[in-house]
């Protein structure tokens, strides 16, 4: 198993010579994507002809697998694979189902450290190329940054979509994507399910929120296109999600089926522009949303299963001919109406190419095979999707060489230059919403002794935390000795009293709030009690920027749009005056008593 199988049979030397790495090719009609030569098309078609039906169906699936190794996972991971997939290892998964893609998750123990990730990627590629018809894998993950990141330190982390939206610079968004893409590529991850291209116009959105660049379609479009180009320059595929637009929902499609009530005109003006921009930039793949959009399809089917939306709108109206991947098929939003055997068939009939993470692969795989046997799906229909998937693998250079090296990891992942870039870009998104008492930046000589209290939500994968401790440590290093007291998202009265007592004698107290709404009475009570004490209060909204509307007046108010270490260190630099708050709100903050009226408009932000 240690030798690399010959890939000579896959590509004629001529075709191999003409394959150009993504992003390096001259821009063609498809935007940033290079058009395939006729020789490459012939290569792909002959490859499809050599595949068995089982191999063809397998290529359409992107599947999770538990374990840090492709061949030797921990016993608990092997047991999880057996119970969910009927195999023990990633290599066995590929031998049995011939899947065309693997998705990495932290909870599946795929992403423990960069060298391990690279070894896992190589082991999976070896298994894929050791099959009857050898085809390299698309290895994907959700490395959005901020609230959703599967690979943490020592890799480089940024602040997430809305933090980039507050920065507002397409150049910074592109640079961030290039850094992220370069590190992913070094670890053998060749597709990122990013950028989130949803326009988040609903402050109550429970599933998108700070994952979005913001509420202004033009700004979101510019940043999404910039990130597509950044990923291309790093040689990996990127994915605009979640089509046709998940930004205006009050429900979470992981647990139910949201309904988007936009009219066709609202969809055209609000939701469509970022996807149009991503397509114009040559996006490699687009992910569907498990949402109902009656204005685009009134059948009651979610977009993932909608022929009018995926073929009528996306393919025909928007002119997109790249890969379409479903959002995860284990999410409730897509499972409410049809059985797990029918969902993949209906998705393919709607115009999907890749079927992502079905709850039970065997059921989904058999469902597609049965549909071909019955004539409901033709092999010609499968070939259309296979051509798109194989063309993407070809453009990414995976047929030439899908392997990575540990030396390559060491050259690229978490380098000093990358980490410095992340700090610099994250600083630019920190937004100052209030500084009434002129307390910020904290003066050097006074305001030495600080208290940091507040919410400590669980950190996204591998990102350190807890945020109050990271912030206190960063402030201390900047010359403002700070003590941390975690009070959580729902502090009891005794803990609130403890915080007020701890604030006594301090020069200022910094309170981290997390997604405050009218219902967050305990967090409101904490800020109210601290504001009533005689110490200046600096409030930091560490996720959604809407918190300030529900809180009493404080000395100063900041928004970070994220609570990973990079964001907490950035807000510490702003508080200490080592960086200026240049961020501007990418969403409006509505008044608590009158949500139709903005307390702060898009573009608001103070300086010092």
TAFENKA-V141060 format. One record per pair of residues at least 12 apart in sequence whose ideal C-beta (glycine too) atoms are under 6 Angstrom apart, sorted by the first residue. I is the first residue (numbers start at 1). GAP is how many residues later the second one is. D is the distance in Angstrom with one decimal. If there is no record, write none. Layout:
BEGIN
<<I GAP D> <I GAP D>>
END
This chain:
BEGIN
<<5 124 4.6> <5 125 5.4> <5 129 5.7> <10 389 5.3> <11 32 5.7> <11 388 5.3> <14 25 5.6> <15 24 4.6> <15 25 5.3> <15 28 4.5> <16 384 6.0> <18 19 5.2> <19 375 5.8> <20 14 5.6> <21 214 5.0> <21 376 4.8> <22 210 5.5> <22 213 5.4> <22 373 5.1> <22 374 5.4> <23 209 3.6> <23 210 4.9> <23 212 5.9> <30 252 5.8> <31 249 5.2> <31 250 5.4> <31 251 3.2> <32 200 5.2> <32 249 5.5> <32 250 2.7> <33 249 4.1> <36 355 5.6> <40 354 5.9> <44 343 5.7> <44 346 4.7> <48 335 5.4> <48 338 5.1> <50 83 5.3> <51 82 4.9> <55 43 4.5> <55 78 5.3> <56 326 5.0> <57 311 4.9> <57 312 5.7> <58 39 4.8> <58 40 3.0> <58 41 5.1> <59 41 3.7> <59 327 5.7> <60 295 5.5> <60 325 6.0> <61 38 4.5> <61 294 5.1> <62 39 3.4> <62 41 5.4> <62 292 5.3> <62 294 4.8> <63 36 4.8> <63 298 5.7> <64 39 5.5> <64 44 5.4> <64 293 5.4> <65 25 4.3> <65 28 5.3> <66 14 4.3> <66 15 5.1> <66 42 4.8> <67 42 5.9> <68 41 5.3> <68 44 5.3> <68 48 5.3> <70 20 4.1> <70 21 5.0> <70 50 5.8> <70 53 2.9> <70 54 4.7> <70 57 5.8> <71 18 5.5> <71 20 4.9> <71 52 5.7> <73 16 5.8> <77 32 5.7> <85 276 5.5> <90 34 5.2> <91 36 3.9> <94 33 4.4> <94 34 5.3> <97 268 5.9> <100 289 5.8> <101 36 5.9> <101 37 4.1> <102 22 5.6> <102 35 5.8> <102 37 5.3> <103 37 5.0> <103 254 5.9> <104 37 4.2> <104 46 5.7> <105 45 5.8> <106 44 5.0> <106 355 3.6> <111 39 5.2> <111 40 4.7> <114 73 5.6> <114 295 4.7> <114 299 4.5> <115 291 5.4> <115 294 5.8> <117 70 4.2> <118 69 5.0> <118 70 5.4> <118 286 4.9> <118 291 5.0> <121 18 5.5> <121 67 2.4> <122 281 5.3> <124 13 5.8> <125 12 5.8> <125 277 4.3> <136 257 5.7> <136 262 3.8> <136 266 4.0> <138 53 5.1> <139 49 5.9> <139 50 5.1> <139 51 5.6> <140 51 4.0> <140 53 5.9> <141 48 5.5> <142 51 4.7> <143 37 5.9> <143 49 5.2> <144 50 4.6> <144 52 6.0> <144 67 5.9> <145 13 4.2> <145 15 4.7> <146 13 5.4> <146 14 1.6> <146 416 4.1> <147 13 5.7> <147 63 5.7> <147 64 5.7> <149 311 4.9> <149 312 5.8> <150 311 5.3> <152 309 5.1> <152 310 1.7> <152 311 4.8> <153 309 5.6> <154 260 3.9> <155 28 5.4> <155 258 5.3> <155 259 5.2> <156 23 5.7> <156 27 6.0> <156 258 5.5> <156 262 4.2> <156 263 5.6> <156 266 5.1> <157 306 5.9> <157 407 5.6> <157 409 5.2> <158 18 4.9> <158 264 5.1> <159 267 4.5> <159 270 5.6> <159 403 4.6> <159 408 4.9> <160 50 5.7> <160 402 4.7> <161 35 5.1> <161 50 5.1> <161 51 5.2> <161 52 4.8> <162 48 4.1> <162 399 4.1> <162 424 5.9> <163 266 3.9> <163 398 4.3> <163 399 5.4> <164 59 5.9> <165 48 3.9> <165 49 3.7> <165 421 3.2> <166 263 4.0> <166 265 5.2> <166 417 3.8> <166 420 5.3> <167 261 4.2> <167 262 4.2> <168 416 6.0> <170 52 4.9> <170 53 5.9> <170 56 3.8> <172 253 4.7> <173 50 4.5> <173 53 4.2> <173 54 5.2> <174 52 4.1> <174 55 5.5> <174 56 4.0> <176 249 5.8> <177 50 4.0> <177 53 2.8> <177 54 4.9> <178 52 4.2> <178 55 5.1> <178 56 5.2> <179 239 5.0> <179 242 5.8> <181 50 4.4> <181 53 2.8> <181 55 4.6> <182 52 4.5> <182 230 5.3> <183 229 5.5> <183 230 4.8> <184 52 5.8> <185 49 5.7> <185 50 5.5> <185 51 5.1> <186 222 4.9> <186 223 5.1> <186 226 3.8> <186 227 5.5> <188 216 4.3> <190 46 5.2> <190 206 5.4> <191 46 4.1> <192 46 5.4> <193 46 4.6> <195 29 4.9> <195 32 4.1> <196 15 4.6> <196 16 5.5> <196 45 5.9> <197 27 4.5> <197 43 4.2> <197 77 3.9> <197 78 5.8> <197 81 5.8> <198 14 5.0> <198 47 5.6> <198 48 4.5> <198 49 3.9> <199 18 5.2> <199 21 5.1> <199 48 4.3> <199 71 5.4> <199 72 6.0> <200 12 3.6> <200 15 5.7> <200 47 4.4> <201 14 4.7> <201 46 5.7> <201 47 5.2> <202 46 4.6> <203 343 5.1> <203 387 6.0> <204 46 4.9> <205 44 5.8> <206 46 4.7> <207 45 4.2> <208 38 5.4> <208 39 5.7> <209 335 5.7> <210 333 5.8> <210 351 4.9> <212 35 5.9> <214 372 2.8> <214 373 5.3> <215 372 4.2> <216 386 5.7> <217 53 5.4> <217 56 4.3> <220 54 4.7> <221 52 4.6> <221 53 4.6> <221 56 3.8> <224 50 4.5> <224 53 5.7> <224 54 5.1> <225 52 4.3> <225 56 4.1> <228 50 5.4> <228 53 4.1> <228 55 5.1> <229 52 5.7> <237 47 3.7> <238 46 5.9> <239 46 4.4> <239 48 5.2> <240 35 5.7> <240 38 3.9> <240 43 5.1> <240 46 5.0> <241 46 3.6> <242 45 5.6> <242 47 3.5> <242 85 5.9> <243 32 5.8> <243 43 5.1> <243 45 5.5> <244 27 5.9> <244 49 5.7> <244 59 5.6> <244 65 5.7> <245 26 2.9> <246 43 4.6> <246 45 6.0> <248 12 5.9> <253 37 4.3> <253 38 6.0> <253 78 5.8> <253 80 3.6> <254 77 5.0> <255 77 5.2> <256 76 5.9> <257 76 4.6> <257 79 5.4> <258 33 4.8> <259 33 4.6> <260 31 5.5> <260 33 4.7> <262 33 5.9> <263 32 5.4> <264 31 4.7> <267 28 5.8> <279 39 5.9> <279 41 5.0> <284 38 5.7> <284 108 5.8> <285 37 5.9> <285 38 4.1> <285 40 5.3> <286 38 5.5> <287 38 5.1> <287 40 5.6> <288 15 5.4> <288 16 4.2> <288 38 5.2> <288 39 5.7> <289 14 5.1> <290 12 4.7> <290 14 5.3> <290 37 5.5> <290 41 5.5> <290 43 3.1> <290 44 4.3> <291 12 5.6> <296 13 5.0> <296 17 5.9> <297 12 5.2> <302 32 5.5> <304 22 5.0> <304 30 5.2> <304 43 5.7> <305 41 4.4> <305 42 5.6> <305 45 5.3> <306 44 5.4> <307 43 4.6> <310 40 4.6> <310 41 3.7> <311 40 3.9> <315 36 5.8> <323 30 4.9> <323 65 5.0> <323 69 5.5> <324 28 5.0> <324 29 5.1> <325 29 4.0> <325 31 5.5> <326 21 5.4> <326 26 5.5> <326 29 5.7> <326 30 4.9> <328 28 5.3> <328 29 4.4> <329 14 5.8> <329 28 5.9> <329 29 4.3> <330 27 5.7> <330 29 4.1> <340 19 5.8> <340 20 5.9> <340 23 4.9> <341 22 5.1> <341 26 3.5> <344 20 4.6> <344 23 5.5> <344 24 5.4> <345 22 5.5> <345 23 5.9> <345 26 4.4> <353 32 3.9> <353 35 5.1> <353 36 5.9> <422 144 5.4> <426 140 4.9> <426 141 5.9> <426 144 4.3> <427 143 4.8> <427 152 4.3> <428 154 5.2> <429 154 4.5> <430 130 6.0> <430 140 5.4> <430 141 5.4> <430 144 4.7> <430 151 5.2> <430 153 5.0> <431 128 4.4> <431 152 3.5> <431 154 6.0> <431 174 4.7> <432 126 5.8> <432 149 3.8> <432 174 4.2> <433 115 5.5> <433 124 4.4> <433 126 6.0> <434 122 5.8> <434 123 3.8> <435 121 4.7> <435 171 5.6> <437 118 4.1> <439 97 4.6> <439 116 4.2> <439 117 5.1> <440 116 4.7> <441 136 2.9> <442 38 5.9> <442 133 6.0> <442 134 6.0> <447 60 4.0> <447 61 5.4> <448 59 5.9> <449 32 5.8> <449 57 5.0> <449 58 5.1> <450 25 5.8> <450 30 5.2> <450 32 4.0> <450 58 5.5> <451 32 5.5> <451 51 5.4> <451 52 5.1> <451 55 4.7> <451 58 4.5> <452 16 5.0> <452 19 5.1> <452 20 4.3> <452 30 5.2> <452 32 4.8> <452 58 4.7> <453 32 4.7> <453 34 5.1> <453 46 4.8> <453 58 5.3> <454 14 5.8> <454 33 5.8> <454 57 4.6> <454 58 3.3> <455 34 4.6> <455 57 5.3> <455 59 3.6> <456 12 5.5> <456 30 4.5> <457 57 5.4> <463 101 4.1> <463 102 5.8> <464 101 4.4> <466 20 6.0> <467 45 5.8> <467 75 5.8> <467 96 4.4> <467 101 5.0> <468 16 4.5> <468 18 5.1> <468 44 5.7> <469 15 4.7> <470 95 5.1> <470 98 4.2> <471 97 4.5> <471 101 5.7> <472 12 3.8> <474 95 4.7> <474 98 3.5> <475 97 4.9> <478 98 4.1> <480 96 5.9> <485 14 5.8> <485 17 5.5> <487 12 5.7> <487 39 6.0> <489 25 5.3> <490 32 4.3> <491 31 5.2> <491 35 5.3> <496 29 5.9> <496 30 5.1> <496 33 5.2> <500 29 5.2> <500 33 5.4> <503 30 5.5> <503 32 4.8> <506 29 5.5> <508 28 4.7> <508 30 6.0> <509 21 5.6> <509 26 5.2> <509 28 5.5> <510 28 4.7> <511 16 5.8> <511 19 6.0> <511 28 5.3> <512 28 5.1> <512 30 4.9> <513 28 5.5> <513 34 4.5> <514 28 5.6> <514 29 5.4> <515 28 5.2> <515 29 5.0> <516 31 3.9> <516 34 4.8> <527 24 4.9> <528 24 5.1> <531 21 5.1> <531 23 5.5> <536 19 3.9> <537 17 4.2> <537 18 5.4> <538 18 4.6> <539 15 4.7> <539 18 4.8> <540 18 4.8> <540 31 5.7> <541 18 4.6> <542 18 5.4> <542 21 4.1> <545 14 3.9> <545 44 6.0> <546 43 5.3> <549 40 5.7> <549 42 5.9> <549 43 4.4> <549 50 5.0> <550 42 5.0> <558 13 5.9> <583 22 5.5> <584 19 5.1> <584 21 4.1> <585 15 5.8> <585 17 5.8> <585 19 4.8> <588 13 5.4> <588 14 5.2>>
END
